[in-house]
Amino acid sequence: MRKWVIFAIFLAVIFGILYYLTFGYYSEGKRGGFITKLSNKGYLFKTYEGELRMGGLYEGDGTMNSSEWVFSVSAKNKDAISKLEEAIKNGQRVSLTYEEKFFTLPWNGDTKYFVTNVEVLDSMRQPVNPVPSAPLPSPTEIDTNEVL
């Protein structure tokens, strides 16, 4: 009887570790940029695979410095997929919240980066310190007797 209890505890520990490695994550973060690709892939497990173009700062020699980041999205996350498709259609900048998994597993997608939330950012930026304009005088304040 004691052997079976020890064996059951051993199996519970092993299954707990496997469950954590399969569904857990060790890093989470955000990345921003423009979505350049989103495709539905997979033979048995369908996931959405995408590319995010980050950066785009000009260097001194006039070249464009940018990098691409590949990510996966679950087919069950309909809200994130619709926001990504809308951002591609309108050319809007997005902020992606992601979890980095331990391993690439077939049901998680082709990458270790698994997007959980998408925020579409405004493309119209307001000036940081707008210059206040002087108010125009009303018609009653204009002195018509003054000669320039």
C-alpha positions in Angstrom: 0.0 0.0 0.0 2.8 2.4 0.8 4.4 1.8 -2.6 1.2 2.9 -4.3 1.0 6.1 -2.3 4.6 7.0 -3.1 4.0 6.1 -6.8 0.9 8.3 -6.9 2.8 11.3 -5.3 5.6 10.8 -7.8 3.1 10.8 -10.7 1.4 13.9 -9.4 4.7 15.7 -9.2 5.7 14.7 -12.7 2.3 15.7 -14.1 2.4 19.0 -12.3 5.8 19.8 -13.8 4.7 18.8 -17.3 1.5 20.8 -16.9 3.5 23.9 -15.9 6.0 23.5 -18.7 3.2 23.1 -21.2 0.8 25.8 -20.2 3.0 28.1 -18.1 5.3 30.9 -19.1 8.5 32.4 -17.7 8.4 35.8 -19.3 5.7 38.4 -20.3 6.0 41.8 -21.9 4.8 44.2 -24.5 6.1 45.1 -28.0 4.9 47.8 -30.3 5.0 48.3 -34.1 3.2 47.6 -37.3 1.7 44.3 -38.3 3.1 43.1 -41.6 1.7 39.6 -41.8 -0.9 37.4 -40.2 -1.7 33.9 -41.4 -3.6 30.9 -40.2 -1.3 27.9 -40.1 -1.2 24.3 -38.9 -2.2 20.8 -40.0 -3.9 19.6 -36.9 -3.6 22.6 -34.5 -4.5 25.8 -36.2 -2.8 29.0 -34.9 -2.3 32.4 -36.3 1.3 33.3 -37.0 2.3 37.0 -37.5 5.1 39.4 -37.9 5.5 42.7 -36.2 7.8 45.4 -37.7 9.5 47.3 -34.8 11.7 50.3 -34.9 12.1 52.4 -38.0 14.5 55.0 -36.6 16.7 56.7 -39.1 20.4 56.5 -38.6 23.0 59.1 -39.7 23.7 57.5 -43.0 20.0 57.6 -44.0 19.1 53.9 -43.7 16.1 52.6 -42.0 16.8 50.6 -38.9 14.0 48.2 -38.1 13.5 44.6 -37.0 10.8 42.0 -37.4 9.4 39.9 -34.5 7.4 36.7 -35.1 4.6 35.7 -32.8 1.7 33.3 -32.5 -1.9 33.8 -31.5 -4.4 31.1 -30.5 -7.3 30.6 -32.9 -9.6 30.9 -29.8 -8.5 34.5 -29.2 -11.0 36.0 -31.6 -10.8 39.5 -30.1 -7.0 39.7 -30.7 -7.3 38.3 -34.2 -9.9 40.8 -35.2 -7.9 43.7 -33.8 -4.8 42.5 -35.7 -6.7 42.2 -38.9 -8.2 45.7 -38.5 -4.7 47.1 -37.8 -3.3 45.5 -41.0 -6.2 46.9 -43.0 -5.9 50.5 -41.7 -2.1 50.5 -41.3 -2.3 51.3 -37.6 0.4 50.8 -34.9 -0.3 48.2 -32.3 0.9 47.2 -28.8 1.0 43.5 -28.3 1.0 41.9 -24.8 2.7 38.5 -25.0 3.8 35.5 -22.9 7.1 33.7 -23.7 6.6 30.0 -23.3 9.3 27.5 -22.3 9.1 25.4 -25.5 7.5 25.6 -28.9 4.7 23.1 -28.8 2.4 22.3 -31.7 -0.7 23.5 -30.0 1.0 26.8 -29.0 2.1 27.7 -32.5 5.4 28.0 -34.3 7.1 30.4 -31.9 7.7 30.7 -28.2 6.0 34.2 -28.1 2.2 33.8 -27.6 0.1 37.0 -27.9 -2.6 37.4 -25.3 -3.9 40.9 -25.9 -3.7 43.5 -28.7 -4.1 47.3 -28.3 -4.6 49.3 -31.4 -2.9 52.7 -31.0 -4.0 56.0 -32.4 -2.3 56.9 -35.6 -3.1 60.6 -35.2 -0.6 62.0 -32.6 -1.2 65.3 -30.8 1.7 67.8 -30.3 3.3 67.4 -26.9 3.3 71.1 -26.1 0.8 72.9 -28.3 1.4 76.6 -28.8 -1.5 78.6 -27.5 -2.8 81.0 -30.1 -3.8 84.6 -29.2 -7.6 85.1 -29.2 -8.9 87.1 -32.1 -10.5 90.4 -31.1 -14.3 90.6 -31.4 -15.8 93.1 -33.9 -16.9 95.3 -31.0 -13.3 95.6 -29.8 -11.9 96.9 -33.1 -11.5 100.7 -33.1 -12.5 102.0 -36.6 -11.3 105.5 -35.8 -7.7 104.5 -35.7 -5.7 105.2 -38.8 -2.7 103.0 -39.5 
